[in-house]
Amino acid sequence: MNKMKTLLGSAIGSLILTSSLSSQAATQTMIVAGGCFWCVESDFEKIDGVIDVVSGYTGGHQENPTYKQVSSGKTGHYEAVEITFDDEKVSLETLANYYWKTIDPTDDKGQFCDKGTPYLTAMFYQNDEQKAVFEASLKNVEQTKPFDATIVTPILAASTFYLAEDYHQSYYTKNPIRYNYYRSSCGRDSRIEELWGEVVTKKH
């Protein structure tokens, strides 16, 4: 009886471990910069299969930067988001292709009404697989884009991602009136529609 219990316990333990590993394998993170991180966070949290999106700073030289430091343009950091998603529900390729349609990839000075280093666009790969997916997505969009301007968004190796202050997280849900006014007055959606012919985020 004790031997049977031991064997049964081992079998259950293996099943739990396998299930846990499978669950972990289905979760990935993707880091992108697309101008104001409030807007990028809002755009990606609409996608089915995305588990969480957090705002932060990456790509610069300052450790543990504050918003004030980053917005000064002296840290080299981008405003960015880290997207956690279930890759059994939505693929990295799908998210990469969606990303292009949410930004102005032709602007080498910033995004919409926001200019300067913190508001530049970029995709940050965390491994060779992500690099290959991002590069393929870029190549595809260069061949199919409905405009003539050159795409200037770089694909860069990821570095430390620093979480932004609490008041920046989910800003669009905490302060919907201010957020919607900012997004509208900044001209984000109007420029995206001008470039891509549609505002893809409105489909979700």
N, C-alpha and C positions, 0 to 999 in steps of 0.2 A: 504494500500500500504506500509506504514512504517513497519507494522507488518510483511508483506511478505518479505521485504528487510532484516529485522532483522533475520528472520528465515533462509533466504537464506544465509546471511552472516555467521550465526552460523554453517550452514551445510558445507559451503566452508572452514571455519576455522577448523572444525573437520577433514575434508578430508586432509587438509594441514598438520595438526598435526599428523594424522595417517600415512601419507606418510613419514613425517620426522622421526617418531619413527621407522617405518619399515626400512628406509634407514640406520638409526643409528644401528639398530639391526643386519643388514647384515655385518657390519664392525667390525673386531676384530684385535687385535695385538698379535703377537707372538715374544718372545725374545729368541734368541739362540746365543751361542758362538761356533765358528768353526775355530779357528785360525785367521789368518789375515782377518779383517773385510772388506777389499776391495774385497776379493774373495767371501766371504759369501754374501755380498751385490749383487755382480754380479750374483751369482748363483740363488738367489731368485727373482731378478727382471725379470728373464726370464719366470717366471711362470704366465700363464694366470689366472687372478683373483687377483694377487698381485697388490696393488695400489701404494705402496711406501715402500722403504727399507732405513733406515738410520743407519749409523754407530755410535757407542757410547761405553760407559764403564759402567759396572755394576758388582755387587757382592762383591765389596770391601768396605773399611772403609773411604776412602778419599772423602770428599765432593767436587764437581765441579773439578774433576781431569783434568789435562792436559795430552796430549799424552806423554810428556817427563816423567811425574810422573808415569803414568801407565806402560810405557815400562821399567821403572827401576825395576819393579817387586815388589815394596815395598808397593803398595796401596791395593793389594789383588783383584784388578779389572780385569775382563776379557775384552778383545776386543769382542764386541758383536754387534748384529744388532737387530733393532726393525722392524718387518715386519707388515705392515698394509695390510689387505686383505679383499676381499668381500667373505664372507662365503656362499653366494648363488652361487658363481662361482667356488670356490675352498675351500675344507674343511680343518679344522685344522688337521685332521687325515692324509689327503693327504700330507700336508706340513711337518708334523712330519715324515712321512715315507720317504719323499724325503730328508729331512735333513740328515738322517743316511748315505745315499748314496753319500753325498757331503763331508764327513769328514773321518778321520781315528779314529774311536772310541776306538781303542786299545792302543792309545798312551797316557800315563799318565804324559808325560813331556812337551807336546806341540803339535804342528801340523807341520808335514813336516820339513822344514828347520828352523822353528821358535820354540824355546824352552823357557819355563818359564811360570809362572802363567798367564800372559796376553793372552797366546795362547792356553790355555787349552779349552776343549770342555765342553759344558753344555747346558741343556734346562731349561728355567726358567718359571715356571707356575705362572699365575696371579690369578687363582681361582681353585676351586675343579674340575671343568669340564676339564680345561686344564691339571691338574695333572693326571686325569684319562686317558685322551687321550694319554699323553706322556708316562705314565707307560705301557699302552696297546701296544703302538708302540714299546717301548723298549723290552717288553716281546716277541713280534712277531719277532723282528729282532734277538733277542738272539736265537730263535728257528730255524730261517731260514738262518742265516748268512752263507756264503760260505767259511768261514775260522774258524780255531780252537781257535784263540786268544780270550781272555776275553774282553768284552766291559767294558770300565772304565768310560764312559761319565755319569756324574750324572744328576739327575733331581732335581732341587733346587727351593725353593720359590723365586719369583722375588723380587728384591729390587729396589731402585731408579735407573733409566736408565738415564745416563748423555750423552747428545749429544756430539759427537766428533767435533773437529775443522772443519771449512768449507772446508779446502783443502782435508780432508779425504772423504767428501761426494761425491759419484759417481766418485771416483778416477779413476775407470776403463774406464769411458767415457771421462774424462778430460785429462788423460795421458795414452792413450791406448798402446803406444809403451813401456813405462816403466812398465805398469801393466802386459802386456803379457810377457815381459822378466822376471819379478819377478815371475809370476805364473809358468812359464816353468822352470826356474832355481831352484825354490824352490822344484820342484818335486811333486807338489800337484796332478795333474791329473794322473801322472804315478803311484803314490802310490794308488790312488783311484781305478784305473783300476786293479792293482795288488790284491787289497782286494776284490773288488766287481765284477770284470770281465768286467766292462764297466765304462765309464764316463757318468753318467746319465745327467749331465748338457749339454752335447753336443747334446742331443736329443731335446733341446728346442731352 
